[in-house]
Amino acid sequence: MIKTTFTILLGGDLTLTDRLQHALAESRFIAADGGMRHAKPLGVEPELWVGDFDSTPPALVEAWPQVERHPFPAAKNETDGEIATAEALARGAQRLILAGAMGGDRSDHALQHFLHALRLAEQGVDVLLTSGLEEGMPLMPGRPRVLDVPKSSMFSVIGFSDLENLTITNARYPLDRYSLPFGSARTISNVAEGPVSLSIDRGRAMILARPYDLTGA
């Protein structure tokens, strides 16, 4: 069964790559504020545009007059990205791609995207974060993941808590049911030997991969 996928266009950096184009195939789109700037390079038209529009230049609004807009006040409790994901879930999203989530000039927003993705994963939503060149996916207890990246790609596992029984296979530095303390750098800069399998029994983690970085070869 194919999951209903929504891509949220966020304000961070986004590079058009083959992997990104493949991931976005068959997706529906919602733009969050200035993330609308990615629509034209991607060749897509979002079905909805939300946010307080404080980072949207007038020219961008003029370029997309046909797209439905839901404006929100700047003084609000949610980020524009959170509002966009809520709209996607209300429209039946089963899988979310947070495009432009990995960084830019707002490191606070990037970190919040990671935390938001972990919370969504706890609710059972399949989430991918991407900049085109870098990808992230939550790793949750009892839900093994396969990181399908080219051989010699760099990847890391970032624990947002202590991790119990972390297992990593098909990597240069495998682990078997390892207890990783919170804040440990043990799982930074690993190298894929092909598709990598990962699992944990307890904790929260984010897998960060650089599919085009083959410096581990």
C-alpha positions as CSV (number, residue, x, y, z in Angstrom):
1,M,0.0,0.0,0.0
2,I,1.4,3.4,-1.0
3,K,1.3,5.9,1.8
4,T,-0.1,9.4,1.2
5,T,3.0,11.6,1.1
6,F,3.0,15.4,1.8
7,T,6.2,17.5,1.3
8,I,6.5,20.5,3.5
9,L,8.6,23.2,1.9
10,L,10.6,24.9,4.7
11,G,12.9,27.9,4.6
12,G,16.2,26.1,4.9
13,D,18.7,25.3,2.2
14,L,17.5,22.9,-0.5
15,T,19.6,21.4,-3.4
16,L,17.9,19.7,-6.3
17,T,19.4,16.2,-6.6
18,D,18.3,12.9,-8.1
19,R,17.6,11.4,-4.6
20,L,15.4,14.4,-3.8
21,Q,13.5,14.2,-7.1
22,H,12.9,10.5,-6.5
23,A,11.7,11.1,-2.9
24,L,9.3,13.8,-4.0
25,A,7.6,11.7,-6.8
26,E,3.9,11.4,-6.2
27,S,4.0,13.8,-3.3
28,R,1.5,16.6,-2.5
29,F,3.0,19.9,-1.3
30,I,2.3,22.5,1.3
31,A,4.6,25.6,1.6
32,A,5.5,27.1,5.0
33,D,6.2,30.9,4.6
34,G,9.5,31.5,2.8
35,G,9.8,27.9,1.9
36,M,7.6,28.7,-1.1
37,R,10.9,29.9,-2.8
38,H,11.7,26.2,-3.4
39,A,8.5,25.5,-5.4
40,K,9.8,26.9,-8.7
41,P,13.2,25.1,-8.8
42,L,11.3,21.9,-7.9
43,G,8.8,22.5,-10.6
44,V,5.8,22.0,-8.3
45,E,2.7,24.0,-7.2
46,P,1.8,23.6,-3.5
47,E,-1.9,23.2,-2.7
48,L,-1.6,25.4,0.3
49,W,0.7,28.1,1.6
50,V,0.7,28.9,5.4
51,G,2.6,31.0,7.8
52,D,2.9,34.5,9.2
53,F,4.7,35.5,5.9
54,D,7.4,37.5,7.7
55,S,10.1,35.9,5.5
56,T,8.1,36.1,2.3
57,P,9.1,38.9,-0.1
58,P,6.2,40.6,-2.0
59,A,7.6,39.3,-5.3
60,L,7.1,35.8,-4.2
61,V,3.4,36.4,-3.3
62,E,2.9,38.0,-6.7
63,A,4.5,35.0,-8.4
64,W,2.0,32.6,-6.9
65,P,-1.4,34.4,-6.7
66,Q,-3.3,31.2,-7.5
67,V,-2.1,29.2,-4.4
68,E,-4.5,29.2,-1.5
69,R,-3.0,31.1,1.5
70,H,-3.7,30.7,5.2
71,P,-2.0,33.6,7.0
72,F,-1.3,33.5,10.8
73,P,-0.2,36.2,13.2
74,A,3.5,36.5,13.9
75,A,2.7,36.1,17.7
76,K,1.8,32.5,17.8
77,N,2.9,29.3,19.7
78,E,3.8,27.2,16.7
79,T,6.4,27.5,13.9
80,D,5.2,27.9,10.4
81,G,6.5,24.4,9.8
82,E,4.4,22.9,12.6
83,I,1.3,24.6,11.2
84,A,2.1,23.2,7.7
85,T,2.6,19.6,9.0
86,A,-0.7,19.9,11.0
87,E,-2.5,20.9,7.8
88,A,-0.9,17.9,5.9
89,L,-2.0,15.5,8.6
90,A,-5.5,16.9,8.5
91,R,-5.5,16.2,4.8
92,G,-4.6,12.6,5.3
93,A,-0.8,12.6,5.2
94,Q,0.7,9.2,6.3
95,R,4.3,10.2,5.4
96,L,5.9,13.6,5.6
97,I,9.0,15.0,3.9
98,L,10.4,18.1,5.5
99,A,12.3,19.7,2.6
100,G,14.7,22.4,3.6
101,A,14.7,21.2,7.2
102,M,18.4,20.6,7.7
103,G,19.7,24.2,8.1
104,G,20.3,27.6,6.7
105,D,20.7,30.8,8.6
106,R,18.4,29.6,11.5
107,S,20.0,26.9,13.6
108,D,17.2,27.1,16.1
109,H,14.7,26.3,13.4
110,A,16.8,23.3,12.2
111,L,17.0,21.9,15.7
112,Q,13.2,22.4,16.2
113,H,12.6,20.5,12.9
114,F,14.6,17.5,14.4
115,L,12.6,17.6,17.6
116,H,9.3,18.0,15.7
117,A,10.2,15.0,13.5
118,L,10.9,12.9,16.6
119,R,7.5,13.8,18.1
120,L,5.7,13.0,14.8
121,A,7.6,9.7,14.7
122,E,6.3,8.9,18.2
123,Q,2.8,9.4,16.9
124,G,3.5,6.8,14.1
125,V,4.1,9.2,11.2
126,D,6.9,8.3,8.8
127,V,9.1,11.4,8.5
128,L,12.1,12.2,6.2
129,L,14.1,15.4,6.6
130,T,16.2,16.5,3.6
131,S,18.3,19.3,2.2
132,G,18.8,17.3,-1.0
133,L,22.4,16.7,0.0
134,E,21.8,15.5,3.5
135,E,18.9,13.4,4.9
136,G,17.6,12.6,8.4
137,M,15.1,10.1,9.7
138,P,14.0,9.4,13.3
139,L,15.0,6.1,14.9
140,M,12.5,4.9,17.4
141,P,12.2,1.8,19.7
142,G,10.8,-1.3,18.1
143,R,10.9,0.3,14.6
144,P,14.0,-0.9,12.7
145,R,15.1,1.3,9.9
146,V,17.1,0.7,6.7
147,L,19.2,3.5,5.5
148,D,19.4,3.0,1.7
149,V,22.5,4.9,0.7
150,P,25.4,4.2,-1.6
151,K,28.4,2.3,-0.3
152,S,31.0,4.6,1.4
153,S,28.4,7.2,2.3
154,M,28.9,9.0,5.6
155,F,26.2,8.8,8.3
156,S,25.8,9.4,12.0
157,V,23.3,8.5,14.7
158,I,22.5,11.3,17.1
159,G,21.0,10.2,20.4
160,F,18.4,12.6,21.9
161,S,18.5,10.4,25.1
162,D,20.4,7.4,26.3
163,L,20.0,4.6,23.7
164,E,19.6,1.0,24.8
165,N,20.5,-1.9,22.6
166,L,21.5,0.1,19.5
167,T,22.3,-2.2,16.6
168,I,24.0,-1.1,13.4
169,T,24.8,-3.6,10.7
170,N,26.4,-3.3,7.2
171,A,28.6,-0.4,8.3
172,R,32.3,0.1,8.8
173,Y,31.8,0.4,12.5
174,P,28.9,-2.0,13.4
175,L,27.3,-2.2,16.8
176,D,25.5,-5.1,18.4
177,R,23.0,-4.2,21.2
178,Y,25.2,-1.3,22.4
179,S,24.1,1.0,25.2
180,L,24.9,4.5,24.0
181,P,25.0,7.2,26.7
182,F,23.3,10.5,25.9
183,G,25.9,13.0,24.5
184,S,28.3,10.3,23.3
185,A,30.2,10.8,20.0
186,R,30.6,7.1,19.5
187,T,28.2,7.0,16.6
188,I,29.4,10.1,14.7
189,S,30.9,9.7,11.2
190,N,30.2,6.1,10.4
191,V,30.5,4.7,6.8
192,A,27.9,2.7,5.0
193,E,28.9,-0.6,3.3
194,G,25.6,-0.5,1.4
195,P,22.1,-0.3,2.9
196,V,22.5,0.0,6.6
197,S,20.1,-1.6,9.2
198,L,19.6,0.2,12.5
199,S,17.4,-0.5,15.6
200,I,17.1,0.5,19.2
201,D,15.1,-0.9,22.1
202,R,14.7,2.3,24.1
203,G,15.4,6.0,23.5
204,R,15.1,8.5,20.7
205,A,17.6,9.1,18.0
206,M,18.1,10.8,14.6
207,I,19.9,9.2,11.7
208,L,21.7,11.8,9.6
209,A,23.1,10.7,6.3
210,R,25.2,12.3,3.5
211,P,24.5,10.1,0.5
212,Y,26.7,12.2,-1.8
213,D,29.6,12.4,0.6
214,L,31.8,9.4,-0.3
215,T,34.9,10.5,1.6
216,G,34.7,7.3,3.6
217,A,35.7,5.3,0.5
